[in-house]
Amino acid sequence: MEFNEVLSKRRSIRKFSEQPVDRSLLLSLVEKAALAPTASNLQAWRFCIIDDPALVRKVDLFSPGLSGKPPVIIAVCSDYGYALARGCGENYKIYGCIMDASMAAENLMLAATNAGLGTCAIKSYNEPAVRKLLHLPETLHLELLISIGYPETEPRMPRRKSIEEISFFNTWEEKGNE
């Protein structure tokens, strides 16, 4: 797929087929995620690939934002302990880690789209319960979950605001009563 086509086709998928996703493909997605920009090349992101159907169901029980019975969930985490041990301060821990994890997640979701997979980024979950299920150490912060699988159907493009509504050059100017 051409890059612009990948950008245009990426959607939040909420209905997945039962077709399993090969582990080598999942590792390839994480490899693409790890090519994302990262402050000071820290690479504090960590990816827990959940493909055990029983564990996926358990995580789903504590994640109201998940839907469509995905065959795979990837938990995107930030390793705060790693970041702090390398001299990063609290500001990086709070803002830099989430920014780095978000850019890595977008890379992963675009790579999934290119491979014919669907994804949905989820922030609605019971963090203590999911952390416990995944045996995450205290140093790992759970940033978001990404559901992954083959889409059951191709959703339509949601309405997007016009470029004129969302952009301006140099300084802010009121554009009316939006």
JONORKA-V833699 format. One record per backbone hydrogen bond with DSSP energy under -1.0 kcal/mol. NH is the residue of the N-H (numbers start at 1). CO is the residue of the C=O. Records with the same first field share a line. If there is no record, write none. Layout:
NH = CO ; CO
This chain:
6 = 2
7 = 3
8 = 4
9 = 5
10 = 6
13 = 119
16 = 68
17 = 150
26 = 22
27 = 23
28 = 24
29 = 25
30 = 26
31 = 27
32 = 28
33 = 29
34 = 30
35 = 32
36 = 33
41 = 38
42 = 39
46 = 77
48 = 75
50 = 73
56 = 52
57 = 53
58 = 54
59 = 55
60 = 56
61 = 57
63 = 60
65 = 124
66 = 63
72 = 148
73 = 50
74 = 146
75 = 48
76 = 144
77 = 46
78 = 141
79 = 44
80 = 78 ; 139
83 = 79
84 = 80
85 = 81
87 = 84
88 = 83
93 = 89
94 = 90
95 = 91
97 = 92
99 = 95
100 = 96
101 = 97
102 = 98
103 = 99
104 = 100
105 = 101
106 = 102
107 = 103
108 = 104
109 = 105
110 = 106
111 = 107
112 = 108
113 = 109
114 = 110
115 = 111
116 = 113
117 = 112
118 = 149
120 = 147
122 = 145
125 = 123
126 = 62
127 = 125
130 = 126
131 = 127
132 = 128
133 = 129
134 = 130
136 = 131
140 = 137
141 = 78
143 = 76
144 = 76
145 = 122
146 = 74
147 = 120
148 = 72
149 = 118
152 = 15
166 = 162
167 = 163
171 = 169
